[in-house]
């Protein structure tokens, strides 16, 4: 499977992931990732525990203080999810991680993702429009697909223009369920729309709306959506230039 790397001038170029050197490098990265994950999980989990102790010690607190503690706990949980993604990508690639399907109200996952991105919305003065039926229930892996939505929304808020708009929608289309999350930033160039989901792809650094590496997030989304039997792509919709669309098969 071809991957991508950045050329000296910032453009994306393809590399051969099937070469011996690429395989050796990938294996070394997997070992390093496992060590990093192990070292990060313990302090993050401990931090969650200390927040629980702090709640007990403080007793009666104001609504604002409770919100701050909730936000910290949510963000640490998000960090733990990102740490897990590092290993999940490898297991999804190897077919070792499977989606455990159960009925889930989709709006619950979306609201959790929105709460985790509250700071982005406030600092960047973003509007977020949500078009999701509160009663839309889908059979999916709550943890795995919850992180798909978090990654999609994180991507949308990170690259949205200041004062712009993010849009979240979910609906049934024939025998599919479609979840679409995007922003009012510039569209992803046609030549990059498939490559952007590659493990090592890096968008051109010269693009003002996306100066940073998108990392494993979109690659994880692709693998996790495919583990649900679905597909994911990026397109334009109205004033939303970059909309990531995941489609899952409807299950009885």
C-alpha positions in Angstrom: 0.0 0.0 0.0 1.5 3.3 -1.0 1.9 6.0 1.6 2.9 9.6 1.6 5.7 11.9 2.9 6.5 15.6 2.5 9.0 16.8 -0.1 11.4 19.6 0.8 9.1 22.2 -0.6 6.2 20.9 1.5 4.3 19.0 -1.3 3.0 15.5 -0.7 4.8 12.7 -2.4 4.3 8.9 -2.5 6.6 6.3 -1.0 6.6 2.5 -1.4 5.3 1.0 1.8 6.0 -2.6 0.5 9.7 -2.2 0.3 11.9 -4.0 2.9 13.2 -0.8 4.3 9.6 0.6 4.7 8.5 -2.6 6.4 11.5 -2.5 8.8 10.8 1.1 9.6 7.1 0.4 10.2 7.9 -2.4 12.6 10.3 -0.2 14.5 7.6 2.5 14.7 5.2 -0.1 16.1 7.5 -1.1 18.8 8.2 2.5 19.7 4.4 3.3 19.7 3.7 0.4 22.1 6.3 1.7 24.5 4.9 5.3 24.2 1.3 4.1 24.7 2.3 2.1 27.8 4.1 5.1 29.3 1.3 7.5 28.6 -1.7 5.5 29.8 -0.6 5.2 33.4 -0.3 8.9 34.2 -3.4 9.8 32.2 -5.4 7.1 34.0 -4.0 8.4 37.3 -5.0 11.9 36.5 -8.6 10.7 36.0 -8.4 9.1 39.4 -7.2 12.3 41.1 -10.0 14.3 39.6 -12.4 11.9 41.2 -10.7 12.4 44.6 -10.7 16.1 44.1 -14.5 16.0 43.6 -14.9 14.2 46.9 -12.6 16.6 48.8 -14.2 19.7 47.4 -17.7 18.6 48.3 -20.2 21.4 47.3 -18.9 23.3 44.3 -20.3 25.9 41.9 -21.8 25.0 38.6 -18.8 26.6 36.9 -16.3 24.6 39.0 -18.1 21.4 38.2 -18.0 22.3 34.5 -14.3 22.8 34.7 -13.7 19.4 36.3 -16.0 17.8 33.8 -14.1 19.4 30.9 -10.7 18.3 32.3 -12.0 14.8 32.8 -13.4 14.7 29.3 -10.2 16.0 27.7 -8.1 13.5 29.6 -10.4 10.8 28.3 -10.0 12.2 24.8 -6.2 12.0 25.3 -6.5 8.4 26.4 -8.5 7.7 23.2 -5.8 9.3 21.1 -3.2 7.1 22.8 -5.4 4.0 22.1 -5.7 5.0 18.5 -1.9 4.4 18.0 -2.3 0.7 18.8 -5.7 0.4 17.3 -4.4 1.4 13.9 -2.0 -1.5 13.9 -4.6 -4.0 15.1 -7.1 -2.8 12.5 -4.5 -3.2 9.8 -3.7 -6.7 10.9 -7.4 -7.6 11.3 -7.0 -8.2 15.0 -9.5 -5.6 16.1 -13.2 -6.1 15.2 -16.2 -3.8 15.7 -18.4 -5.0 18.5 -21.8 -3.9 17.4 -24.6 -2.7 19.7 -27.5 -0.2 19.4 -26.3 3.3 20.0 -28.0 6.7 19.9 -25.8 8.5 17.5 -26.5 11.9 19.1 -24.8 10.7 22.3 -21.5 10.2 20.4 -21.9 13.5 18.6 -22.6 15.5 21.8 -19.6 13.9 23.5 -17.4 14.9 20.6 -18.8 18.4 20.7 -18.1 18.7 24.4 -14.5 17.6 23.8 -14.1 20.3 21.2 -15.8 23.1 23.2 -12.5 25.0 23.6 -11.9 25.0 19.8 -15.4 26.4 19.2 -14.9 29.2 21.7 -11.4 30.2 20.9 -11.9 30.1 17.2 -15.4 31.6 17.4 -16.9 28.8 15.4 -20.6 28.1 14.8 -21.6 24.5 14.9 -24.9 23.4 13.3 -26.2 19.9 14.1 -28.8 18.2 12.1 -29.3 14.8 13.8 -32.5 13.1 14.9 -32.3 12.5 18.7 -33.9 9.1 18.2 -31.5 7.8 15.4 -30.2 4.5 16.7 -27.4 2.7 14.8 -25.7 -0.6 15.5 -22.0 0.1 15.8 -19.0 -0.1 18.2 -19.6 2.7 20.7 -15.9 3.2 21.6 -14.5 2.7 18.1 -17.0 4.8 16.2 -17.1 7.4 19.0 -13.5 8.1 18.3 -14.2 8.2 14.5 -16.7 11.1 15.2 -14.2 12.8 17.6 -11.5 12.6 14.9 -13.8 13.9 12.2 -15.0 16.8 14.4 -11.5 17.6 15.6 -10.3 17.8 12.0 -13.3 20.0 11.1 -12.6 22.5 14.0 -8.9 22.5 13.6 -8.9 23.5 10.0 -12.0 25.7 10.0 -11.4 29.5 9.4 -11.7 31.7 12.5 -15.4 32.8 12.8 -16.4 30.0 10.4 -18.9 27.2 10.5 -18.9 23.5 11.2 -21.7 21.2 10.2 -22.7 17.8 11.6 -25.5 15.7 10.1 -26.7 12.2 10.3 -29.5 10.5 8.4 -30.7 7.3 6.8 -30.3 6.9 3.1 -31.9 3.7 1.7 -30.1 0.9 3.5 -27.2 3.2 4.7 -26.6 5.6 7.6 -24.7 8.6 6.6 -22.7 10.8 9.1 -21.2 13.9 7.6 -18.9 16.4 9.4 -17.3 19.4 7.8 -16.3 23.0 7.9 -16.5 26.2 5.8 -12.8 26.2 5.0 -11.4 25.6 1.5 -12.0 22.3 -0.2 -9.5 19.4 -0.3 -8.0 19.3 -3.8 -9.3 16.5 -6.0 -5.8 14.9 -6.2 -5.6 14.6 -2.4 -9.1 13.3 -1.7 -8.1 9.6 -1.6 -4.5 10.1 -0.5 -5.6 12.1 2.6 -6.8 8.9 4.3 -3.3 7.2 3.9 -1.3 6.4 7.0 1.6 8.7 6.2 -0.1 11.4 4.1 0.7 15.0 4.8 -1.3 17.8 3.3 0.8 20.6 1.6 2.1 22.8 4.3 1.7 25.8 2.1 -2.1 25.6 2.4 -3.1 28.4 4.8 -6.0 26.3 6.3 -4.0 23.2 7.0 -0.4 23.9 8.0 0.0 20.9 10.3 0.3 17.1 9.7 -3.1 15.4 10.0 -1.4 12.4 11.6 -3.1 9.1 12.1 -6.6 10.5 12.7 -8.1 10.2 9.2 -6.3 6.9 8.6 -7.8 5.5 11.8 -11.2 6.8 10.7 -10.9 4.9 7.4 -9.9 1.6 9.1 -12.5 1.9 11.8 -15.3 2.7 9.3 -14.2 -0.2 7.1 -14.3 -2.4 10.2 -18.0 -1.5 10.3 -18.4 -2.5 6.7 -18.7 1.2 5.6 -16.9 3.8 3.5 -15.5 7.3 4.1 -14.6 10.1 1.7 -14.3 13.9 1.6 -16.4 16.2 -0.6 -17.8 19.7 -0.9 -21.3 20.6 0.2 -22.6 24.1 -0.3 -20.6 26.5 1.8 -18.8 23.7 3.5 -15.6 23.2 1.5 -14.3 20.1 3.3 -17.0 17.5 4.4 -15.9 14.1 5.6 -18.7 11.6 4.9 -18.9 8.1 6.5 -21.6 5.7 5.3 -22.4 2.6 7.3 -24.7 -0.3 6.3 -28.0 -0.3 8.2 -28.4 -3.3 10.4 -31.6 -4.7 11.8 
